[in-house]
Amino acid sequence: MAEAFALTPAALARELHDRRLPTPARLLLWGRLFGAARLITNPDRSVQDAAFRLGYSSASALGWVFRRETGLTPSELRSRGPLACALDGFLRREVRGRAG
């Protein structure tokens, strides 16, 4: 990620911190979650398939991360609109949570 911005990893972390943004690791985690949310919008795609495509070891591993980060299981996300719920979770945890 740092290379894409022509920064060292330390400089990227400092820039994100100075702007009160999540760490590079958190941004990468959320990138994977948004990818998973996009994949499970397709009702023909299983959560397990989405998990494997994004490097998770199982559907339960992905489900555990979704629940920890959004408070919802993949099934709940799918029924409520996965992208909207993932975005809400990101904003609530990573952006609004840092504003205070």
Phi and psi restraints in degrees (range 20) as a CNS / XPLOR table:
assign (resid 1 and name C) (resid 2 and name N)
       (resid 2 and name CA) (resid 2 and name C) 1.0 -61.3 20.0 2
assign (resid 2 and name N) (resid 2 and name CA)
       (resid 2 and name C) (resid 3 and name N) 1.0 -41.4 20.0 2
assign (resid 2 and name C) (resid 3 and name N)
       (resid 3 and name CA) (resid 3 and name C) 1.0 -59.3 20.0 2
assign (resid 3 and name N) (resid 3 and name CA)
       (resid 3 and name C) (resid 4 and name N) 1.0 -37.8 20.0 2
assign (resid 3 and name C) (resid 4 and name N)
       (resid 4 and name CA) (resid 4 and name C) 1.0 -61.4 20.0 2
assign (resid 4 and name N) (resid 4 and name CA)
       (resid 4 and name C) (resid 5 and name N) 1.0 -27.0 20.0 2
assign (resid 4 and name C) (resid 5 and name N)
       (resid 5 and name CA) (resid 5 and name C) 1.0 -101.5 20.0 2
assign (resid 5 and name N) (resid 5 and name CA)
       (resid 5 and name C) (resid 6 and name N) 1.0 7.0 20.0 2
assign (resid 5 and name C) (resid 6 and name N)
       (resid 6 and name CA) (resid 6 and name C) 1.0 57.4 20.0 2
assign (resid 6 and name N) (resid 6 and name CA)
       (resid 6 and name C) (resid 7 and name N) 1.0 43.2 20.0 2
assign (resid 6 and name C) (resid 7 and name N)
       (resid 7 and name CA) (resid 7 and name C) 1.0 -125.9 20.0 2
assign (resid 7 and name N) (resid 7 and name CA)
       (resid 7 and name C) (resid 8 and name N) 1.0 161.0 20.0 2
assign (resid 7 and name C) (resid 8 and name N)
       (resid 8 and name CA) (resid 8 and name C) 1.0 -78.2 20.0 2
assign (resid 8 and name N) (resid 8 and name CA)
       (resid 8 and name C) (resid 9 and name N) 1.0 159.4 20.0 2
assign (resid 8 and name C) (resid 9 and name N)
       (resid 9 and name CA) (resid 9 and name C) 1.0 -55.6 20.0 2
assign (resid 9 and name N) (resid 9 and name CA)
       (resid 9 and name C) (resid 10 and name N) 1.0 -40.1 20.0 2
assign (resid 9 and name C) (resid 10 and name N)
       (resid 10 and name CA) (resid 10 and name C) 1.0 -65.8 20.0 2
assign (resid 10 and name N) (resid 10 and name CA)
       (resid 10 and name C) (resid 11 and name N) 1.0 -40.8 20.0 2
assign (resid 10 and name C) (resid 11 and name N)
       (resid 11 and name CA) (resid 11 and name C) 1.0 -66.0 20.0 2
assign (resid 11 and name N) (resid 11 and name CA)
       (resid 11 and name C) (resid 12 and name N) 1.0 -39.3 20.0 2
assign (resid 11 and name C) (resid 12 and name N)
       (resid 12 and name CA) (resid 12 and name C) 1.0 -63.2 20.0 2
assign (resid 12 and name N) (resid 12 and name CA)
       (resid 12 and name C) (resid 13 and name N) 1.0 -47.0 20.0 2
assign (resid 12 and name C) (resid 13 and name N)
       (resid 13 and name CA) (resid 13 and name C) 1.0 -58.8 20.0 2
assign (resid 13 and name N) (resid 13 and name CA)
       (resid 13 and name C) (resid 14 and name N) 1.0 -41.5 20.0 2
assign (resid 13 and name C) (resid 14 and name N)
       (resid 14 and name CA) (resid 14 and name C) 1.0 -64.9 20.0 2
assign (resid 14 and name N) (resid 14 and name CA)
       (resid 14 and name C) (resid 15 and name N) 1.0 -44.8 20.0 2
assign (resid 14 and name C) (resid 15 and name N)
       (resid 15 and name CA) (resid 15 and name C) 1.0 -60.7 20.0 2
assign (resid 15 and name N) (resid 15 and name CA)
       (resid 15 and name C) (resid 16 and name N) 1.0 -45.0 20.0 2
assign (resid 15 and name C) (resid 16 and name N)
       (resid 16 and name CA) (resid 16 and name C) 1.0 -63.5 20.0 2
assign (resid 16 and name N) (resid 16 and name CA)
       (resid 16 and name C) (resid 17 and name N) 1.0 -44.3 20.0 2
assign (resid 16 and name C) (resid 17 and name N)
       (resid 17 and name CA) (resid 17 and name C) 1.0 -61.0 20.0 2
assign (resid 17 and name N) (resid 17 and name CA)
       (resid 17 and name C) (resid 18 and name N) 1.0 -45.0 20.0 2
assign (resid 17 and name C) (resid 18 and name N)
       (resid 18 and name CA) (resid 18 and name C) 1.0 -61.4 20.0 2
assign (resid 18 and name N) (resid 18 and name CA)
       (resid 18 and name C) (resid 19 and name N) 1.0 -29.1 20.0 2
assign (resid 18 and name C) (resid 19 and name N)
       (resid 19 and name CA) (resid 19 and name C) 1.0 -94.5 20.0 2
assign (resid 19 and name N) (resid 19 and name CA)
       (resid 19 and name C) (resid 20 and name N) 1.0 8.9 20.0 2
assign (resid 19 and name C) (resid 20 and name N)
       (resid 20 and name CA) (resid 20 and name C) 1.0 57.1 20.0 2
assign (resid 20 and name N) (resid 20 and name CA)
       (resid 20 and name C) (resid 21 and name N) 1.0 42.2 20.0 2
assign (resid 20 and name C) (resid 21 and name N)
       (resid 21 and name CA) (resid 21 and name C) 1.0 -108.4 20.0 2
assign (resid 21 and name N) (resid 21 and name CA)
       (resid 21 and name C) (resid 22 and name N) 1.0 163.2 20.0 2
assign (resid 21 and name C) (resid 22 and name N)
       (resid 22 and name CA) (resid 22 and name C) 1.0 -63.3 20.0 2
assign (resid 22 and name N) (resid 22 and name CA)
       (resid 22 and name C) (resid 23 and name N) 1.0 160.7 20.0 2
assign (resid 22 and name C) (resid 23 and name N)
       (resid 23 and name CA) (resid 23 and name C) 1.0 -66.7 20.0 2
assign (resid 23 and name N) (resid 23 and name CA)
       (resid 23 and name C) (resid 24 and name N) 1.0 162.2 20.0 2
assign (resid 23 and name C) (resid 24 and name N)
       (resid 24 and name CA) (resid 24 and name C) 1.0 -55.8 20.0 2
assign (resid 24 and name N) (resid 24 and name CA)
       (resid 24 and name C) (resid 25 and name N) 1.0 -40.5 20.0 2
assign (resid 24 and name C) (resid 25 and name N)
       (resid 25 and name CA) (resid 25 and name C) 1.0 -61.2 20.0 2
assign (resid 25 and name N) (resid 25 and name CA)
       (resid 25 and name C) (resid 26 and name N) 1.0 -42.2 20.0 2
assign (resid 25 and name C) (resid 26 and name N)
       (resid 26 and name CA) (resid 26 and name C) 1.0 -66.2 20.0 2
assign (resid 26 and name N) (resid 26 and name CA)
       (resid 26 and name C) (resid 27 and name N) 1.0 -39.6 20.0 2
assign (resid 26 and name C) (resid 27 and name N)
       (resid 27 and name CA) (resid 27 and name C) 1.0 -64.0 20.0 2
assign (resid 27 and name N) (resid 27 and name CA)
       (resid 27 and name C) (resid 28 and name N) 1.0 -40.8 20.0 2
assign (resid 27 and name C) (resid 28 and name N)
       (resid 28 and name CA) (resid 28 and name C) 1.0 -65.8 20.0 2
assign (resid 28 and name N) (resid 28 and name CA)
       (resid 28 and name C) (resid 29 and name N) 1.0 -40.9 20.0 2
assign (resid 28 and name C) (resid 29 and name N)
       (resid 29 and name CA) (resid 29 and name C) 1.0 -58.0 20.0 2
assign (resid 29 and name N) (resid 29 and name CA)
       (resid 29 and name C) (resid 30 and name N) 1.0 -48.4 20.0 2
assign (resid 29 and name C) (resid 30 and name N)
       (resid 30 and name CA) (resid 30 and name C) 1.0 -68.0 20.0 2
assign (resid 30 and name N) (resid 30 and name CA)
       (resid 30 and name C) (resid 31 and name N) 1.0 -31.7 20.0 2
assign (resid 30 and name C) (resid 31 and name N)
       (resid 31 and name CA) (resid 31 and name C) 1.0 -59.7 20.0 2
assign (resid 31 and name N) (resid 31 and name CA)
       (resid 31 and name C) (resid 32 and name N) 1.0 -43.1 20.0 2
assign (resid 31 and name C) (resid 32 and name N)
       (resid 32 and name CA) (resid 32 and name C) 1.0 -64.9 20.0 2
assign (resid 32 and name N) (resid 32 and name CA)
       (resid 32 and name C) (resid 33 and name N) 1.0 -40.6 20.0 2
assign (resid 32 and name C) (resid 33 and name N)
       (resid 33 and name CA) (resid 33 and name C) 1.0 -66.0 20.0 2
assign (resid 33 and name N) (resid 33 and name CA)
       (resid 33 and name C) (resid 34 and name N) 1.0 -39.6 20.0 2
assign (resid 33 and name C) (resid 34 and name N)
       (resid 34 and name CA) (resid 34 and name C) 1.0 -64.4 20.0 2
assign (resid 34 and name N) (resid 34 and name CA)
       (resid 34 and name C) (resid 35 and name N) 1.0 -38.7 20.0 2
assign (resid 34 and name C) (resid 35 and name N)
       (resid 35 and name CA) (resid 35 and name C) 1.0 -62.0 20.0 2
assign (resid 35 and name N) (resid 35 and name CA)
       (resid 35 and name C) (resid 36 and name N) 1.0 -43.4 20.0 2
assign (resid 35 and name C) (resid 36 and name N)
       (resid 36 and name CA) (resid 36 and name C) 1.0 -64.5 20.0 2
assign (resid 36 and name N) (resid 36 and name CA)
       (resid 36 and name C) (resid 37 and name N) 1.0 -42.0 20.0 2
assign (resid 36 and name C) (resid 37 and name N)
       (resid 37 and name CA) (resid 37 and name C) 1.0 -61.2 20.0 2
assign (resid 37 and name N) (resid 37 and name CA)
       (resid 37 and name C) (resid 38 and name N) 1.0 -41.0 20.0 2
assign (resid 37 and name C) (resid 38 and name N)
       (resid 38 and name CA) (resid 38 and name C) 1.0 -63.2 20.0 2
assign (resid 38 and name N) (resid 38 and name CA)
       (resid 38 and name C) (resid 39 and name N) 1.0 -43.7 20.0 2
assign (resid 38 and name C) (resid 39 and name N)
       (resid 39 and name CA) (resid 39 and name C) 1.0 -63.8 20.0 2
assign (resid 39 and name N) (resid 39 and name CA)
       (resid 39 and name C) (resid 40 and name N) 1.0 -40.5 20.0 2
assign (resid 39 and name C) (resid 40 and name N)
       (resid 40 and name CA) (resid 40 and name C) 1.0 -81.5 20.0 2
assign (resid 40 and name N) (resid 40 and name CA)
       (resid 40 and name C) (resid 41 and name N) 1.0 -0.5 20.0 2
assign (resid 40 and name C) (resid 41 and name N)
       (resid 41 and name CA) (resid 41 and name C) 1.0 -66.4 20.0 2
assign (resid 41 and name N) (resid 41 and name CA)
       (resid 41 and name C) (resid 42 and name N) 1.0 -23.5 20.0 2
assign (resid 41 and name C) (resid 42 and name N)
       (resid 42 and name CA) (resid 42 and name C) 1.0 -81.1 20.0 2
assign (resid 42 and name N) (resid 42 and name CA)
       (resid 42 and name C) (resid 43 and name N) 1.0 112.7 20.0 2
assign (resid 42 and name C) (resid 43 and name N)
       (resid 43 and name CA) (resid 43 and name C) 1.0 -65.4 20.0 2
assign (resid 43 and name N) (resid 43 and name CA)
       (resid 43 and name C) (resid 44 and name N) 1.0 -16.6 20.0 2
assign (resid 43 and name C) (resid 44 and name N)
       (resid 44 and name CA) (resid 44 and name C) 1.0 -84.0 20.0 2
assign (resid 44 and name N) (resid 44 and name CA)
       (resid 44 and name C) (resid 45 and name N) 1.0 -9.4 20.0 2
assign (resid 44 and name C) (resid 45 and name N)
       (resid 45 and name CA) (resid 45 and name C) 1.0 -97.5 20.0 2
assign (resid 45 and name N) (resid 45 and name CA)
       (resid 45 and name C) (resid 46 and name N) 1.0 131.3 20.0 2
assign (resid 45 and name C) (resid 46 and name N)
       (resid 46 and name CA) (resid 46 and name C) 1.0 -79.8 20.0 2
assign (resid 46 and name N) (resid 46 and name CA)
       (resid 46 and name C) (resid 47 and name N) 1.0 157.1 20.0 2
assign (resid 46 and name C) (resid 47 and name N)
       (resid 47 and name CA) (resid 47 and name C) 1.0 -64.0 20.0 2
assign (resid 47 and name N) (resid 47 and name CA)
       (resid 47 and name C) (resid 48 and name N) 1.0 -36.8 20.0 2
assign (resid 47 and name C) (resid 48 and name N)
       (resid 48 and name CA) (resid 48 and name C) 1.0 -61.4 20.0 2
assign (resid 48 and name N) (resid 48 and name CA)
       (resid 48 and name C) (resid 49 and name N) 1.0 -43.1 20.0 2
assign (resid 48 and name C) (resid 49 and name N)
       (resid 49 and name CA) (resid 49 and name C) 1.0 -61.8 20.0 2
assign (resid 49 and name N) (resid 49 and name CA)
       (resid 49 and name C) (resid 50 and name N) 1.0 -45.0 20.0 2
assign (resid 49 and name C) (resid 50 and name N)
       (resid 50 and name CA) (resid 50 and name C) 1.0 -61.1 20.0 2
assign (resid 50 and name N) (resid 50 and name CA)
       (resid 50 and name C) (resid 51 and name N) 1.0 -42.6 20.0 2
assign (resid 50 and name C) (resid 51 and name N)
       (resid 51 and name CA) (resid 51 and name C) 1.0 -61.0 20.0 2
assign (resid 51 and name N) (resid 51 and name CA)
       (resid 51 and name C) (resid 52 and name N) 1.0 -48.8 20.0 2
assign (resid 51 and name C) (resid 52 and name N)
       (resid 52 and name CA) (resid 52 and name C) 1.0 -64.9 20.0 2
assign (resid 52 and name N) (resid 52 and name CA)
       (resid 52 and name C) (resid 53 and name N) 1.0 -39.2 20.0 2
assign (resid 52 and name C) (resid 53 and name N)
       (resid 53 and name CA) (resid 53 and name C) 1.0 -63.3 20.0 2
assign (resid 53 and name N) (resid 53 and name CA)
       (resid 53 and name C) (resid 54 and name N) 1.0 -27.5 20.0 2
assign (resid 53 and name C) (resid 54 and name N)
       (resid 54 and name CA) (resid 54 and name C) 1.0 -102.9 20.0 2
assign (resid 54 and name N) (resid 54 and name CA)
       (resid 54 and name C) (resid 55 and name N) 1.0 9.5 20.0 2
assign (resid 54 and name C) (resid 55 and name N)
       (resid 55 and name CA) (resid 55 and name C) 1.0 89.7 20.0 2
assign (resid 55 and name N) (resid 55 and name CA)
       (resid 55 and name C) (resid 56 and name N) 1.0 8.9 20.0 2
assign (resid 55 and name C) (resid 56 and name N)
       (resid 56 and name CA) (resid 56 and name C) 1.0 -81.6 20.0 2
assign (resid 56 and name N) (resid 56 and name CA)
       (resid 56 and name C) (resid 57 and name N) 1.0 151.6 20.0 2
assign (resid 56 and name C) (resid 57 and name N)
       (resid 57 and name CA) (resid 57 and name C) 1.0 -76.5 20.0 2
assign (resid 57 and name N) (resid 57 and name CA)
       (resid 57 and name C) (resid 58 and name N) 1.0 -20.7 20.0 2
assign (resid 57 and name C) (resid 58 and name N)
       (resid 58 and name CA) (resid 58 and name C) 1.0 -165.1 20.0 2
assign (resid 58 and name N) (resid 58 and name CA)
       (resid 58 and name C) (resid 59 and name N) 1.0 168.9 20.0 2
assign (resid 58 and name C) (resid 59 and name N)
       (resid 59 and name CA) (resid 59 and name C) 1.0 -63.8 20.0 2
assign (resid 59 and name N) (resid 59 and name CA)
       (resid 59 and name C) (resid 60 and name N) 1.0 -36.0 20.0 2
assign (resid 59 and name C) (resid 60 and name N)
       (resid 60 and name CA) (resid 60 and name C) 1.0 -69.3 20.0 2
assign (resid 60 and name N) (resid 60 and name CA)
       (resid 60 and name C) (resid 61 and name N) 1.0 -31.7 20.0 2
assign (resid 60 and name C) (resid 61 and name N)
       (resid 61 and name CA) (resid 61 and name C) 1.0 -64.9 20.0 2
assign (resid 61 and name N) (resid 61 and name CA)
       (resid 61 and name C) (resid 62 and name N) 1.0 -44.4 20.0 2
assign (resid 61 and name C) (resid 62 and name N)
       (resid 62 and name CA) (resid 62 and name C) 1.0 -64.9 20.0 2
assign (resid 62 and name N) (resid 62 and name CA)
       (resid 62 and name C) (resid 63 and name N) 1.0 -42.8 20.0 2
assign (resid 62 and name C) (resid 63 and name N)
       (resid 63 and name CA) (resid 63 and name C) 1.0 -59.9 20.0 2
assign (resid 63 and name N) (resid 63 and name CA)
       (resid 63 and name C) (resid 64 and name N) 1.0 -39.6 20.0 2
assign (resid 63 and name C) (resid 64 and name N)
       (resid 64 and name CA) (resid 64 and name C) 1.0 -62.7 20.0 2
assign (resid 64 and name N) (resid 64 and name CA)
       (resid 64 and name C) (resid 65 and name N) 1.0 -43.2 20.0 2
assign (resid 64 and name C) (resid 65 and name N)
       (resid 65 and name CA) (resid 65 and name C) 1.0 -67.4 20.0 2
assign (resid 65 and name N) (resid 65 and name CA)
       (resid 65 and name C) (resid 66 and name N) 1.0 -43.1 20.0 2
assign (resid 65 and name C) (resid 66 and name N)
       (resid 66 and name CA) (resid 66 and name C) 1.0 -58.1 20.0 2
assign (resid 66 and name N) (resid 66 and name CA)
       (resid 66 and name C) (resid 67 and name N) 1.0 -46.0 20.0 2
assign (resid 66 and name C) (resid 67 and name N)
       (resid 67 and name CA) (resid 67 and name C) 1.0 -64.5 20.0 2
assign (resid 67 and name N) (resid 67 and name CA)
       (resid 67 and name C) (resid 68 and name N) 1.0 -42.5 20.0 2
assign (resid 67 and name C) (resid 68 and name N)
       (resid 68 and name CA) (resid 68 and name C) 1.0 -63.4 20.0 2
assign (resid 68 and name N) (resid 68 and name CA)
       (resid 68 and name C) (resid 69 and name N) 1.0 -41.3 20.0 2
assign (resid 68 and name C) (resid 69 and name N)
       (resid 69 and name CA) (resid 69 and name C) 1.0 -88.4 20.0 2
assign (resid 69 and name N) (resid 69 and name CA)
       (resid 69 and name C) (resid 70 and name N) 1.0 -31.4 20.0 2
assign (resid 69 and name C) (resid 70 and name N)
       (resid 70 and name CA) (resid 70 and name C) 1.0 -115.3 20.0 2
assign (resid 70 and name N) (resid 70 and name CA)
       (resid 70 and name C) (resid 71 and name N) 1.0 -16.7 20.0 2
assign (resid 70 and name C) (resid 71 and name N)
       (resid 71 and name CA) (resid 71 and name C) 1.0 82.9 20.0 2
assign (resid 71 and name N) (resid 71 and name CA)
       (resid 71 and name C) (resid 72 and name N) 1.0 5.2 20.0 2
assign (resid 71 and name C) (resid 72 and name N)
       (resid 72 and name CA) (resid 72 and name C) 1.0 -126.6 20.0 2
assign (resid 72 and name N) (resid 72 and name CA)
       (resid 72 and name C) (resid 73 and name N) 1.0 149.5 20.0 2
assign (resid 72 and name C) (resid 73 and name N)
       (resid 73 and name CA) (resid 73 and name C) 1.0 -79.5 20.0 2
assign (resid 73 and name N) (resid 73 and name CA)
       (resid 73 and name C) (resid 74 and name N) 1.0 164.1 20.0 2
assign (resid 73 and name C) (resid 74 and name N)
       (resid 74 and name CA) (resid 74 and name C) 1.0 -56.4 20.0 2
assign (resid 74 and name N) (resid 74 and name CA)
       (resid 74 and name C) (resid 75 and name N) 1.0 -37.8 20.0 2
assign (resid 74 and name C) (resid 75 and name N)
       (resid 75 and name CA) (resid 75 and name C) 1.0 -63.7 20.0 2
assign (resid 75 and name N) (resid 75 and name CA)
       (resid 75 and name C) (resid 76 and name N) 1.0 -42.5 20.0 2
assign (resid 75 and name C) (resid 76 and name N)
       (resid 76 and name CA) (resid 76 and name C) 1.0 -65.9 20.0 2
assign (resid 76 and name N) (resid 76 and name CA)
       (resid 76 and name C) (resid 77 and name N) 1.0 -41.0 20.0 2
assign (resid 76 and name C) (resid 77 and name N)
       (resid 77 and name CA) (resid 77 and name C) 1.0 -60.0 20.0 2
assign (resid 77 and name N) (resid 77 and name CA)
       (resid 77 and name C) (resid 78 and name N) 1.0 -46.5 20.0 2
assign (resid 77 and name C) (resid 78 and name N)
       (resid 78 and name CA) (resid 78 and name C) 1.0 -59.3 20.0 2
assign (resid 78 and name N) (resid 78 and name CA)
       (resid 78 and name C) (resid 79 and name N) 1.0 -41.2 20.0 2
assign (resid 78 and name C) (resid 79 and name N)
       (resid 79 and name CA) (resid 79 and name C) 1.0 -75.9 20.0 2
assign (resid 79 and name N) (resid 79 and name CA)
       (resid 79 and name C) (resid 80 and name N) 1.0 -23.4 20.0 2
assign (resid 79 and name C) (resid 80 and name N)
       (resid 80 and name CA) (resid 80 and name C) 1.0 -100.7 20.0 2
assign (resid 80 and name N) (resid 80 and name CA)
       (resid 80 and name C) (resid 81 and name N) 1.0 -4.7 20.0 2
assign (resid 80 and name C) (resid 81 and name N)
       (resid 81 and name CA) (resid 81 and name C) 1.0 102.6 20.0 2
assign (resid 81 and name N) (resid 81 and name CA)
       (resid 81 and name C) (resid 82 and name N) 1.0 91.2 20.0 2
assign (resid 81 and name C) (resid 82 and name N)
       (resid 82 and name CA) (resid 82 and name C) 1.0 -58.5 20.0 2
assign (resid 82 and name N) (resid 82 and name CA)
       (resid 82 and name C) (resid 83 and name N) 1.0 -43.9 20.0 2
assign (resid 82 and name C) (resid 83 and name N)
       (resid 83 and name CA) (resid 83 and name C) 1.0 -67.2 20.0 2
assign (resid 83 and name N) (resid 83 and name CA)
       (resid 83 and name C) (resid 84 and name N) 1.0 -43.3 20.0 2
assign (resid 83 and name C) (resid 84 and name N)
       (resid 84 and name CA) (resid 84 and name C) 1.0 -63.8 20.0 2
assign (resid 84 and name N) (resid 84 and name CA)
       (resid 84 and name C) (resid 85 and name N) 1.0 -41.4 20.0 2
assign (resid 84 and name C) (resid 85 and name N)
       (resid 85 and name CA) (resid 85 and name C) 1.0 -68.5 20.0 2
assign (resid 85 and name N) (resid 85 and name CA)
       (resid 85 and name C) (resid 86 and name N) 1.0 -40.6 20.0 2
assign (resid 85 and name C) (resid 86 and name N)
       (resid 86 and name CA) (resid 86 and name C) 1.0 -64.4 20.0 2
assign (resid 86 and name N) (resid 86 and name CA)
       (resid 86 and name C) (resid 87 and name N) 1.0 -42.8 20.0 2
assign (resid 86 and name C) (resid 87 and name N)
       (resid 87 and name CA) (resid 87 and name C) 1.0 -63.3 20.0 2
assign (resid 87 and name N) (resid 87 and name CA)
       (resid 87 and name C) (resid 88 and name N) 1.0 -42.8 20.0 2
assign (resid 87 and name C) (resid 88 and name N)
       (resid 88 and name CA) (resid 88 and name C) 1.0 -60.8 20.0 2
assign (resid 88 and name N) (resid 88 and name CA)
       (resid 88 and name C) (resid 89 and name N) 1.0 -43.7 20.0 2
assign (resid 88 and name C) (resid 89 and name N)
       (resid 89 and name CA) (resid 89 and name C) 1.0 -61.7 20.0 2
assign (resid 89 and name N) (resid 89 and name CA)
       (resid 89 and name C) (resid 90 and name N) 1.0 -42.6 20.0 2
assign (resid 89 and name C) (resid 90 and name N)
       (resid 90 and name CA) (resid 90 and name C) 1.0 -62.2 20.0 2
assign (resid 90 and name N) (resid 90 and name CA)
       (resid 90 and name C) (resid 91 and name N) 1.0 -48.7 20.0 2
assign (resid 90 and name C) (resid 91 and name N)
       (resid 91 and name CA) (resid 91 and name C) 1.0 -63.0 20.0 2
assign (resid 91 and name N) (resid 91 and name CA)
       (resid 91 and name C) (resid 92 and name N) 1.0 -42.5 20.0 2
assign (resid 91 and name C) (resid 92 and name N)
       (resid 92 and name CA) (resid 92 and name C) 1.0 -65.7 20.0 2
assign (resid 92 and name N) (resid 92 and name CA)
       (resid 92 and name C) (resid 93 and name N) 1.0 -45.7 20.0 2
assign (resid 92 and name C) (resid 93 and name N)
       (resid 93 and name CA) (resid 93 and name C) 1.0 -82.6 20.0 2
assign (resid 93 and name N) (resid 93 and name CA)
       (resid 93 and name C) (resid 94 and name N) 1.0 -41.9 20.0 2
assign (resid 93 and name C) (resid 94 and name N)
       (resid 94 and name CA) (resid 94 and name C) 1.0 -100.6 20.0 2
assign (resid 94 and name N) (resid 94 and name CA)
       (resid 94 and name C) (resid 95 and name N) 1.0 -29.0 20.0 2
assign (resid 94 and name C) (resid 95 and name N)
       (resid 95 and name CA) (resid 95 and name C) 1.0 -105.6 20.0 2
assign (resid 95 and name N) (resid 95 and name CA)
       (resid 95 and name C) (resid 96 and name N) 1.0 -60.7 20.0 2
assign (resid 95 and name C) (resid 96 and name N)
       (resid 96 and name CA) (resid 96 and name C) 1.0 -65.6 20.0 2
assign (resid 96 and name N) (resid 96 and name CA)
       (resid 96 and name C) (resid 97 and name N) 1.0 -34.7 20.0 2
assign (resid 96 and name C) (resid 97 and name N)
       (resid 97 and name CA) (resid 97 and name C) 1.0 -63.6 20.0 2
assign (resid 97 and name N) (resid 97 and name CA)
       (resid 97 and name C) (resid 98 and name N) 1.0 -24.9 20.0 2
assign (resid 97 and name C) (resid 98 and name N)
       (resid 98 and name CA) (resid 98 and name C) 1.0 -90.3 20.0 2
assign (resid 98 and name N) (resid 98 and name CA)
       (resid 98 and name C) (resid 99 and name N) 1.0 -15.2 20.0 2
assign (resid 98 and name C) (resid 99 and name N)
       (resid 99 and name CA) (resid 99 and name C) 1.0 -69.8 20.0 2
assign (resid 99 and name N) (resid 99 and name CA)
       (resid 99 and name C) (resid 100 and name N) 1.0 -25.8 20.0 2
